[in-house]
């Protein structure tokens, strides 16, 4: 494949071409030239008004394959990711069976050579993600595990957490933990606050998250090692992590994009697509989270992609499953968030930062480098519906709504997606 992008603006804080309008020639999976290109062969795109950035990476994504392929299989998930601009995703271990063996890792990575989006498996810390017995993490590291986590399940057992942090130091492994004291959120369906009280729903207090972060940080200070908190949602969590970083602890964190835009007042009509875990919090929490992104307390923005079939969502609110899909709507969300956060910083949080934390090869926009790019047009208006959705699931707040901003191309070496 040969491709020439004409008059595209590069957004990459780490590139000498940042904010410059250039032509880019890509041939056989490599960036051949950046600058003024007089002649070209192959495909050509008039990219005036479009933006090219390093390929995006989702650090928190879950398909349904194996076990729940009717919700999302490897093919549909990778297709949705490519259409959303992602050249890579870190896949959580919460499949059936749980990802905890060399065969499980190989299964998730099997299609990488011929699809746009590379899948990097995160392996379970404990057998069955039950928090009771450790998996063979050293073997899984050799087999290609990108990190270690119980995924949507928190590592609730303090002794297991301590031993995991000690164990992972043998090979500089990363523990990813989702902070939630499940005894405090048991039977909860939404954030504990005014909305839950008015609606008569059992609430999920921020205390459940902040208490676990406090515990994990105390243990981290005791044992050493490094930890990444996934899907933080409260202002108190931001403060705890900011203080830990100031103390020199090796701690990072991410936030789901919907937590930066949507608050619990939207649950007045019991839209089960907005039933997520952690739950949507308050406008005050959103302001603190945005500040955390701006001051680099929050390192990464994720989609927290959780596909569900209609049978899992078309229920009473308290009975519906938690989860929201977000791969294809990340760009419109980012453009909405640009009112509060500069776009180049947002792109850094979905491209360079997740790769840095996961110790992956950095993406470099320069001549001679492998092409790893996301090209998008912030002006395109489109409707996210059955005609544009690549996922098997529809559990999105944005479904059947008109959105602004669309990915035009996703390029990963010799594999590419075009709108």
RODO-2510 file (C-alpha; in nm, 4 decimals, decimal comma):
residues 419
     n   res          X          Y          Z
     1     x     0,0000     0,0000     0,0000
     2     x     0,1156     0,3509    -0,0862
     3     x    -0,0694     0,6446     0,0649
     4     x    -0,0176     1,0186     0,0487
     5     x    -0,1877     1,2483     0,2989
     6     x    -0,2064     1,6022     0,1640
     7     x    -0,1997     1,9070     0,3942
     8     x    -0,2652     1,7203     0,7177
     9     x    -0,1945     1,8873     1,0530
    10     x     0,0149     1,6802     1,2935
    11     x    -0,0755     1,6756     1,6624
    12     x     0,2025     1,5137     1,8622
    13     x     0,3750     1,7002     2,1438
    14     x     0,6769     1,4726     2,1054
    15     x     0,7289     1,5431     1,7351
    16     x     0,9171     1,8272     1,5679
    17     x     0,6203     1,8468     1,3305
    18     x     0,3725     1,9258     1,6086
    19     x     0,0986     2,1654     1,4895
    20     x     0,2535     2,1823     1,1413
    21     x     0,0644     2,1220     0,8182
    22     x     0,2546     1,8726     0,6022
    23     x     0,2231     1,6013     0,3404
    24     x     0,2935     1,2463     0,4559
    25     x     0,3952     0,9634     0,2243
    26     x     0,3450     0,6103     0,3564
    27     x     0,4677     0,3131     0,1573
    28     x     0,4819    -0,0535     0,2517
    29     x     0,3948     0,0295     0,6123
    30     x     0,6679     0,2896     0,6602
    31     x     0,6649     0,6709     0,6747
    32     x     0,8789     0,7510     0,3724
    33     x     0,8560     1,1296     0,3738
    34     x     0,7099     1,4143     0,5775
    35     x     0,7064     1,7511     0,4064
    36     x     0,6152     1,8772     0,0623
    37     x     0,5503     1,5868    -0,1752
    38     x     0,5249     1,6802    -0,5427
    39     x     0,4407     1,3425    -0,6866
    40     x     0,2725     1,0453    -0,5322
    41     x     0,1597     0,6992    -0,6248
    42     x    -0,1220     0,4881    -0,4960
    43     x    -0,3978     0,6271    -0,2772
    44     x    -0,4141     0,9968    -0,2019
    45     x    -0,6248     1,1759     0,0600
    46     x    -0,6900     1,5476     0,0634
    47     x    -0,6468     1,5923     0,4368
    48     x    -0,6940     1,9682     0,4562
    49     x    -0,8540     2,0377     0,7952
    50     x    -0,7776     1,6861     0,9202
    51     x    -0,5413     1,5936     1,2024
    52     x    -0,2847     1,3118     1,2177
    53     x    -0,1682     1,1858     1,5554
    54     x     0,0230     0,8878     1,6930
    55     x    -0,1965     0,5764     1,6831
    56     x    -0,4298     0,5618     1,9800
    57     x    -0,4073     0,2988     2,2529
    58     x    -0,6895     0,1932     2,4871
    59     x    -0,5508     0,0722     2,8179
    60     x    -0,8825    -0,0637     2,9464
    61     x    -1,0907    -0,2675     2,7059
    62     x    -1,2907    -0,5893     2,7281
    63     x    -1,4431    -0,7957     2,4496
    64     x    -1,6574    -1,1032     2,5155
    65     x    -1,4310    -1,3542     2,3486
    66     x    -1,4007    -1,6275     2,4652
    67     x    -1,7221    -1,7082     2,6487
    68     x    -1,9486    -1,4179     2,5535
    69     x    -1,8899    -1,3930     2,1805
    70     x    -2,2536    -1,2941     2,1296
    71     x    -2,1687    -0,9610     2,2976
    72     x    -1,8350    -0,9023     2,1239
    73     x    -1,5905    -1,1374     1,9559
    74     x    -1,2297    -1,0707     1,8639
    75     x    -1,3179    -0,9689     1,5086
    76     x    -1,6013    -0,7279     1,5909
    77     x    -1,4082    -0,5784     1,8809
    78     x    -1,0975    -0,5193     1,6722
    79     x    -1,3098    -0,3699     1,3929
    80     x    -1,4777    -0,1281     1,6335
    81     x    -1,1371    -0,0362     1,7748
    82     x    -0,9910     0,0311     1,4295
    83     x    -1,2922     0,2449     1,3321
    84     x    -1,2455     0,4331     1,6590
    85     x    -0,8807     0,5138     1,5832
    86     x    -0,7010     0,2553     1,7946
    87     x    -0,3858     0,0798     1,6757
    88     x    -0,3603    -0,1064     2,0067
    89     x    -0,5644    -0,2091     2,3093
    90     x    -0,4858    -0,3702     2,6431
    91     x    -0,7467    -0,6415     2,6947
    92     x    -0,8753    -0,7224     3,0434
    93     x    -0,8677    -1,0852     3,1648
    94     x    -1,2401    -1,1158     3,2478
    95     x    -1,3384    -1,3616     2,9773
    96     x    -1,4736    -1,7167     3,0130
    97     x    -1,2353    -1,8735     3,0978
    98     x    -1,0321    -1,6001     3,2637
    99     x    -0,7065    -1,5120     3,0828
   100     x    -0,4494    -1,6926     3,2947
   101     x    -0,2507    -1,9257     3,0683
   102     x    -0,0129    -1,9191     2,7724
   103     x    -0,2896    -2,0524     2,5487
   104     x    -0,5246    -1,7742     2,6590
   105     x    -0,2614    -1,5140     2,5718
   106     x    -0,1932    -1,6736     2,2338
   107     x    -0,5659    -1,6853     2,1555
   108     x    -0,6150    -1,3116     2,2131
   109     x    -0,3037    -1,2214     2,0109
   110     x    -0,3682    -1,4644     1,7261
   111     x    -0,5106    -1,2102     1,4804
   112     x    -0,2605    -0,9301     1,5440
   113     x    -0,0591    -0,9844     1,2258
   114     x    -0,3546    -0,9205     0,9951
   115     x    -0,5695    -0,6652     1,1785
   116     x    -0,5272    -0,2930     1,2353
   117     x    -0,5602    -0,3039     1,6135
   118     x    -0,3050    -0,5059     1,8093
   119     x    -0,4402    -0,6804     2,1196
   120     x    -0,2155    -0,6935     2,4277
   121     x    -0,3491    -0,9319     2,6949
   122     x    -0,3628    -0,8344     3,0604
   123     x    -0,3423    -1,1531     3,2668
   124     x    -0,5311    -1,2315     3,5881
   125     x    -0,3495    -1,1839     3,9172
   126     x    -0,5541    -1,4519     4,0914
   127     x    -0,7072    -1,7766     3,9729
   128     x    -1,0532    -1,7052     3,8362
   129     x    -1,0085    -1,3406     3,9488
   130     x    -1,1470    -1,4553     4,2853
   131     x    -0,8694    -1,2920     4,4881
   132     x    -0,7643    -1,6091     4,6680
   133     x    -0,4713    -1,7796     4,4878
   134     x    -0,2003    -1,6247     4,2716
   135     x    -0,1563    -1,7226     3,9066
   136     x     0,1809    -1,8135     3,7526
   137     x     0,2718    -1,4568     3,6708
   138     x     0,6353    -1,5154     3,5787
   139     x     0,5357    -1,7734     3,3170
   140     x     0,2667    -1,5423     3,1848
   141     x     0,5159    -1,2570     3,1609
   142     x     0,7390    -1,4730     2,9399
   143     x     0,4344    -1,5650     2,7304
   144     x     0,3581    -1,2015     2,6501
   145     x     0,1364    -1,0637     2,9282
   146     x     0,1427    -0,6845     2,9136
   147     x     0,0368    -0,6345     3,2773
   148     x    -0,1384    -0,8133     3,5632
   149     x    -0,4839    -0,7392     3,6977
   150     x    -0,8098    -0,8969     3,8050
   151     x    -0,9685    -0,6542     3,5608
   152     x    -1,3207    -0,5506     3,6532
   153     x    -1,2740    -0,7267     3,9864
   154     x    -1,0666    -0,5531     4,2556
   155     x    -0,7854    -0,7351     4,4335
   156     x    -0,9765    -0,7298     4,7615
   157     x    -0,7415    -0,9525     4,9637
   158     x    -0,4749    -0,7354     5,1296
   159     x    -0,2290    -1,0220     5,1677
   160     x    -0,2676    -1,1144     4,8013
   161     x    -0,2100    -0,7523     4,7027
   162     x     0,1040    -0,7334     4,9147
   163     x     0,2454    -1,0584     4,7752
   164     x     0,1597    -0,9546     4,4189
   165     x     0,3513    -0,6277     4,4513
   166     x     0,6495    -0,8190     4,5887
   167     x     0,6267    -1,0912     4,3244
   168     x     0,6053    -0,8533     4,0298
   169     x     0,9244    -0,6763     4,1327
   170     x     1,1187    -0,9844     4,0177
   171     x     1,0594    -0,8771     3,6562
   172     x     0,9434    -0,5136     3,6959
   173     x     0,5834    -0,6137     3,6274
   174     x     0,2877    -0,3792     3,6568
   175     x    -0,0127    -0,4379     3,8808
   176     x    -0,3346    -0,2755     3,7596
   177     x    -0,6068    -0,2601     4,0213
   178     x    -0,9603    -0,1274     4,0093
   179     x    -1,0255     0,0277     4,3494
   180     x    -1,3579    -0,0793     4,4978
   181     x    -1,4550    -0,2131     4,8378
   182     x    -1,7343    -0,4390     4,7165
   183     x    -1,8870    -0,4741     5,0603
   184     x    -1,9597    -0,1001     5,0534
   185     x    -2,1073    -0,1096     4,7032
   186     x    -2,3033    -0,4328     4,7422
   187     x    -2,6478    -0,4063     4,5792
   188     x    -2,5616    -0,0520     4,4654
   189     x    -2,6670     0,0709     4,1215
   190     x    -2,5553     0,4356     4,0993
   191     x    -2,3530     0,6981     4,2831
   192     x    -2,4597     0,7553     4,6415
   193     x    -2,5976     1,1076     4,6426
   194     x    -2,8949     1,3248     4,5643
   195     x    -3,0011     1,1330     4,2524
   196     x    -2,9882     0,7909     4,4190
   197     x    -3,1868     0,9256     4,7134
   198     x    -3,4560     1,0779     4,4902
   199     x    -3,4756     0,7630     4,2781
   200     x    -3,4844     0,5351     4,5821
   201     x    -3,1803     0,3375     4,4638
   202     x    -2,9042     0,1846     4,6738
   203     x    -2,6005     0,4082     4,6311
   204     x    -2,2325     0,3329     4,5685
   205     x    -2,0310     0,5759     4,7829
   206     x    -1,6995     0,7331     4,6806
   207     x    -1,5729     0,5937     5,0113
   208     x    -1,5624     0,2467     4,8524
   209     x    -1,3099     0,3715     4,5959
   210     x    -1,1076     0,6036     4,8124
   211     x    -1,0733     0,3531     5,0962
   212     x    -0,9213     0,0949     4,8592
   213     x    -0,6836     0,3478     4,7078
   214     x    -0,5673     0,4453     5,0579
   215     x    -0,5120     0,0775     5,1441
   216     x    -0,3257     0,0048     4,8222
   217     x    -0,0998     0,3068     4,8616
   218     x    -0,0122     0,2102     5,2184
   219     x     0,0817    -0,1397     5,1033
   220     x     0,2731    -0,0018     4,8037
   221     x     0,4782     0,2208     5,0331
   222     x     0,5536    -0,0833     5,2484
   223     x     0,6450    -0,3275     4,9711
   224     x     0,7757    -0,1160     4,6859
   225     x     0,6865    -0,1981     4,3272
   226     x     0,4409    -0,0112     4,1109
   227     x     0,0648     0,0072     4,0769
   228     x    -0,1786     0,1544     3,8273
   229     x    -0,5314     0,2421     3,9377
   230     x    -0,7924     0,1887     3,6677
   231     x    -1,1144     0,3860     3,6251
   232     x    -1,0876     0,6309     3,9124
   233     x    -1,3982     0,8451     3,9472
   234     x    -1,3832     1,0811     4,2453
   235     x    -1,2139     1,4020     4,3464
   236     x    -1,0892     1,2326     4,6624
   237     x    -0,9149     0,9653     4,4540
   238     x    -0,7345     1,2326     4,2539
   239     x    -0,6115     1,3940     4,5742
   240     x    -0,4856     1,0646     4,7199
   241     x    -0,2951     0,9740     4,4034
   242     x    -0,1510     1,3233     4,3654
   243     x    -0,0137     1,3094     4,7197
   244     x     0,1307     0,9608     4,6587
   245     x     0,3136     1,0852     4,3501
   246     x     0,4572     1,3751     4,5497
   247     x     0,5893     1,1208     4,8008
   248     x     0,7721     0,9439     4,5189
   249     x     0,5596     0,6293     4,5017
   250     x     0,5451     0,4556     4,1651
   251     x     0,1763     0,5052     4,0986
   252     x    -0,0220     0,5892     3,7846
   253     x    -0,3918     0,5951     3,7038
   254     x    -0,6529     0,6290     3,4321
   255     x    -1,0055     0,7634     3,3992
   256     x    -1,2836     0,6531     3,1661
   257     x    -1,3814     0,9175     2,9121
   258     x    -1,7475     0,9118     3,0192
   259     x    -1,6454     1,0009     3,3757
   260     x    -1,5064     1,3295     3,2417
   261     x    -1,8283     1,4261     3,0632
   262     x    -2,1353     1,2694     3,2243
   263     x    -2,2690     1,3048     3,5782
   264     x    -2,5264     1,1149     3,7824
   265     x    -2,8028     1,3711     3,7251
   266     x    -2,8448     1,2093     3,3805
   267     x    -2,9880     0,9010     3,5509
   268     x    -3,3232     1,0657     3,6161
   269     x    -3,4767     0,8586     3,3367
   270     x    -3,2983     0,5346     3,4390
   271     x    -3,1007     0,4959     3,1133
   272     x    -2,9310     0,1602     3,1748
   273     x    -2,6652     0,2425     2,9145
   274     x    -2,5332     0,4817     3,1782
   275     x    -2,5191     0,2160     3,4457
   276     x    -2,1423     0,1829     3,4774
   277     x    -1,8978     0,0806     3,7466
   278     x    -1,7574     0,2950     3,8936
   279     x    -2,0815     0,4904     3,8650
   280     x    -2,1191     0,8357     3,7177
   281     x    -2,0375     1,0784     3,9964
   282     x    -2,1177     1,4466     4,0509
   283     x    -2,0261     1,7621     3,8578
   284     x    -1,7850     1,8433     4,1415
   285     x    -1,6066     1,5116     4,0878
   286     x    -1,5904     1,5790     3,7136
   287     x    -1,4230     1,9148     3,7780
   288     x    -1,1642     1,7459     4,0020
   289     x    -1,0996     1,4736     3,7446
   290     x    -1,0488     1,7301     3,4678
   291     x    -0,8068     1,9183     3,6912
   292     x    -0,6288     1,5872     3,7516
   293     x    -0,5830     1,5395     3,3777
   294     x    -0,4515     1,8946     3,3385
   295     x    -0,1938     1,8647     3,6184
   296     x    -0,0884     1,5106     3,5099
   297     x    -0,2134     1,3366     3,8223
   298     x    -0,4267     1,1318     3,5822
   299     x    -0,1940     0,9730     3,3290
   300     x    -0,4284     0,8027     3,0835
   301     x    -0,7805     0,8321     2,9419
   302     x    -0,9560     0,5046     2,8512
   303     x    -1,2842     0,3946     2,6974
   304     x    -1,3655     0,1228     2,9548
   305     x    -1,5345    -0,0591     2,6643
   306     x    -1,7846    -0,3114     2,8074
   307     x    -2,0180    -0,4640     2,5450
   308     x    -2,3559    -0,6085     2,6499
   309     x    -2,6457    -0,7621     2,4619
   310     x    -2,9962    -0,6180     2,4916
   311     x    -3,0995    -0,8892     2,7394
   312     x    -2,8382    -0,7544     2,9814
   313     x    -2,9479    -0,3919     2,9533
   314     x    -3,3228    -0,3854     2,8807
   315     x    -3,4104    -0,4503     3,2435
   316     x    -3,5024    -0,2547     3,5530
   317     x    -3,2081    -0,0290     3,6375
   318     x    -3,1021    -0,2183     3,9476
   319     x    -3,1032    -0,5502     3,7570
   320     x    -2,9185    -0,4357     3,4431
   321     x    -2,5494    -0,5160     3,3958
   322     x    -2,2830    -0,2509     3,4406
   323     x    -2,1065    -0,1312     3,1274
   324     x    -2,0895     0,1090     2,8328
   325     x    -1,9207     0,0724     2,4932
   326     x    -1,6927     0,3550     2,3888
   327     x    -1,4412     0,2612     2,1203
   328     x    -1,6099     0,4405     1,8303
   329     x    -1,7260     0,7452     2,0257
   330     x    -1,3942     0,8406     2,1846
   331     x    -1,3143     1,1087     1,9276
   332     x    -1,6468     1,2992     1,9577
   333     x    -1,6035     1,2772     2,3357
   334     x    -1,2497     1,4173     2,3144
   335     x    -1,3638     1,7048     2,0962
   336     x    -1,6357     1,7882     2,3482
   337     x    -1,3775     1,7705     2,6260
   338     x    -1,1480     2,0044     2,4310
   339     x    -1,3473     2,2907     2,5817
   340     x    -1,1709     2,2095     2,9111
   341     x    -0,8478     2,0329     2,8094
   342     x    -0,6145     2,1092     2,5151
   343     x    -0,6493     1,8542     2,2356
   344     x    -0,2773     1,7777     2,2179
   345     x    -0,2806     1,6849     2,5873
   346     x    -0,5829     1,4613     2,5354
   347     x    -0,4075     1,2860     2,2470
   348     x    -0,1001     1,2346     2,4648
   349     x    -0,3225     1,0626     2,7231
   350     x    -0,4520     0,8128     2,4644
   351     x    -0,1322     0,7470     2,2709
   352     x     0,2070     0,8007     2,4339
   353     x     0,1142     0,7703     2,8025
   354     x    -0,0479     0,4243     2,7977
   355     x     0,2443     0,2866     2,5957
   356     x     0,4921     0,4426     2,8382
   357     x     0,3231     0,2889     3,1409
   358     x     0,2980    -0,0530     2,9737
   359     x     0,6614    -0,0357     2,8519
   360     x     0,5633    -0,0682     2,4872
   361     x     0,7628     0,0620     2,1946
   362     x     0,6885     0,4347     2,1615
   363     x     0,5242     0,5619     1,8440
   364     x     0,7464     0,8060     1,6552
   365     x     0,6264     1,0303     1,3735
   366     x     0,9381     1,0656     1,1626
   367     x     1,0720     0,9535     0,8281
   368     x     1,1793     0,5900     0,8255
   369     x     0,9575     0,4917     1,1192
   370     x     0,6792     0,2383     1,0977
   371     x     0,3472     0,4063     1,0269
   372     x     0,1337     0,4058     1,3398
   373     x    -0,1187     0,6817     1,2868
   374     x    -0,4723     0,7943     1,3567
   375     x    -0,6147     1,0460     1,1097
   376     x    -0,9369     1,2220     1,1994
   377     x    -1,1596     1,5011     1,0808
   378     x    -1,3020     1,7116     1,3654
   379     x    -1,5698     1,8605     1,1357
   380     x    -1,7546     1,5500     1,0155
   381     x    -2,1036     1,5041     1,1554
   382     x    -2,2336     1,1487     1,1692
   383     x    -2,4885     0,9338     1,3493
   384     x    -2,3771     0,6407     1,5605
   385     x    -2,6327     0,3741     1,4674
   386     x    -2,6743     0,0303     1,3127
   387     x    -2,5228     0,1560     0,9864
   388     x    -2,2014     0,2863     1,1444
   389     x    -2,1564     0,0584     1,4471
   390     x    -1,8918    -0,2149     1,4157
   391     x    -1,9543    -0,3641     1,7591
   392     x    -2,2018    -0,6453     1,8171
   393     x    -2,3459    -0,4457     2,1070
   394     x    -2,5371    -0,1173     2,1251
   395     x    -2,5117    -0,0235     2,4930
   396     x    -2,4024     0,3337     2,4347
   397     x    -2,5532     0,6575     2,5626
   398     x    -2,4647     0,8031     2,2227
   399     x    -2,6484     0,5464     2,0118
   400     x    -2,8750     0,6987     1,7461
   401     x    -2,7369     1,0455     1,8231
   402     x    -2,5588     1,2816     1,5870
   403     x    -2,1922     1,3248     1,6780
   404     x    -1,9177     1,5564     1,5567
   405     x    -1,5715     1,4264     1,4666
   406     x    -1,4858     1,1012     1,2952
   407     x    -1,1784     0,8883     1,2362
   408     x    -1,0919     0,8874     0,8654
   409     x    -0,8048     0,6365     0,8751
   410     x    -0,6203     0,4146     1,1220
   411     x    -0,2828     0,2873     1,0048
   412     x    -0,0697     0,0267     1,1802
   413     x     0,2224    -0,0786     0,9638
   414     x     0,0857    -0,2618     0,6600
   415     x    -0,2635    -0,2899     0,8057
   416     x    -0,5074    -0,0036     0,7703
   417     x    -0,8670     0,1066     0,8118
   418     x    -1,0284     0,3745     0,5950
   419     x    -1,3673     0,5343     0,6388
***
